[in-house]
Amino acid sequence: MHTDGRSGPARAAHHLVPSAYFRDLAAGRGGPETIRFLRTTEYSRRLLLLRTLLDTIAATPGALGPLPPVDSAWDILTAVQEHAPDDFQDLLLHPQIGIWLGHGLRRLSRTAWGDGPLWTDLGHLYAVCSVAALRAGLPLRTTVPLRDGAAMFPTLGLARLSGRPRWGTAEVVVEAGRLRVDPYGARVGPPEPPGAPDGDAPGWQALRRLRADAAGRPARVWLDDIDPYRDLGEPLPAERLDKEEIARWRERFGHAMTLLTRSDPCMAAAVAEGLRTVTPVRPAKTGVVVSASSGDAFGGMLTSLPPDPATLAVTVVHEFQHTKLGGLLHLLTLEQDGGAERHYAPWRDDPRPLSGLLQGAYAFLGITDFWCRYLDQAPRAERPVAQFEFALHRRQTQDAVRTLGADPALTAHGRRFLRGMAARLPSWWADGRIRPDITALAEFAATDHRTGWRIRHLTPAPDDVRALARAFAAGAPADCHIAESSVVPDPAASWSHARTGLIRQSLGGPPDGRRLEPSAADRALVTGDPAASDAYARLLADDPEAPEPWTGLILALAAGDPAAGPLLRRPELPHAIHRELRVTGTAADPRDVARWLAAGMSRRDRGR
């Protein structure tokens, strides 16, 4: 490979980010040219990672176990890069190779352990060499590791050899445009010419494709259910989709790309340029859409199959936003933070570090833009839900952008990037296509989540809580000149999201598998029934620590009486005061505690 020499240090390629690309990315955009630039820079990074892996293997005795010495891999990869540079670059940029490189380096540094001997992960290098030689038309004889009697060849498929040990080896021969595993035995490999659907053959499972037209560009994406390095963590066994599942994926992906092309042809073209693999995952609950991506796997995403093309289009945009920002973060430092989980992210139930908030805000910049552009494309029956999603996500994105802007840990590049993000917001708020009642529902849903998050994860100063509890018990007014609450993450906190689920269903949206059955109190609150606060108080009588009824009670009181509105700023306080009263043996109705505190907060506001 092109470095300073086999024995010398790897040399980094220096890339300058053109201002036009930076501006486009900051605005949540970036067309095919921008994506090609990011792929070029990612290739430089992959070369450095590959060189580091090879050098570290060479310096680690026994790292490759029974496999050939690392110099043989170096020789074939160098030959392929010189003979067929474009093929070599395309292979090295395969997302699953990025995941493998990261996993291999973590195993060598003992920050990951794997499920087998070290050489079974590092030896995947020879499967990469085999595919590289095949692409370049070069002959090769080598040995690859077997995992559960199988060997994966990136971008080709999985060879299965029956009767082999879980951790073993197999010979590979590449010659005359053919690849054969166990050439003197089972002779497993891709069929030539292809004789079975999707290229399957006895002992061979081929990668399948998703195909679609995207703004006049062909979108050709691997649907990867077999590569052990298709997940973000440890290697996975193959989990083959059946014919019906493949058909659903292909149909839905095609419709999603058609929808994205109609709504946002620039984004569709960028996705066609950059998306390379989709890894299907099975959600824990039916009806739940789960998705993820990794900075190690530029151009790759994991997702369950969404229920409809619009949701799949949103999911693709979501994860592709992470891909773009991940590529930029390999070039520029946008924040310098210690990683403390201290920020409220409106789309997450847990506190997030600054880096996580930035990633989420950027993803939702794209999601909000999608809903804005999709409004006029949505079928008439789906427009109320589309309006709700747009209104909710613009509120969430704006709140996150404001939080980011107040954090001093952003770098100069980070602040410039954030200004580009913020410039997208005004046009969304000027959009007059959303019904006022739907805007109100979206604002309610955003307030609901923020209130519940504070109740679960913010802890007021203990001295302030004790003082307020004593004042309540004595019948004195609330002195609300108190310190800010501290973020104390509660990873075990439960959420139902039932009220937002009710809103979506009322607008014609599908049921959400994550939502628990809403209570009678939830139904009363969403429909504007003034009895909601009494219903929540009854739930708290049964379980005074439950965060859902506390959230609902604060929302119900604020909705029914403007004087209770200040509670929304510090909803964790009445919960904490009520707990302290119980500890001291003072009986108190949570509604009385909340109203008493609201009066004190109002007095403080008037005295400012």
Secondary structure, DSSP 8 states (H G I E B T S, - for coil): --SS-TTS----------HHHHHHHHTT---HHHHHHHHHHHHHHHHHHHHHHHHHHHTSTTTTTTS--HHHHHHHHHHHHHH-HHHHHHHHT-HHHHHHHHHHHHHHTTS---SS-HHHHHTHHHHHHHHHHHHHT--EEEEEEEETTEEEETTTEEEE-TT--SEEEEEEEEETTEEEESTTTT-B---SS--SGGG-BTTEEE-EEEEEEETTEEEEEEE-SS-TT-SSSS--------HHHHHHHHHHHHHHHHHHHHH-HHHHHHHHHH--EEEE---SSTT---EE--TTSTTEEEE---SSHHHHHHHHHHHHHHHHHHHHHTT---B-------B--TT-SS-B-HHHHHHHHHHHHHHHHHHHHHTTTS-GGGHHHHHHHHHHHHHHHHHHHHHHHT-TTB-HHHHHHHHHHHTTHHHHHT---S-HHHHHHHHHHHHHHHHHHHHHHEE--HHHHHHHHHHHHHT----------EE---TT-----HHHHHHHHHTT----TT-----HHHHHHHTT-TTHHHHHHHHHHH-TT-HHHHHHHHHHHHHH-GGGGGGGGSTHHHHHHHHHHHHTT----HHHHHHHHHHHHHHHHHH-
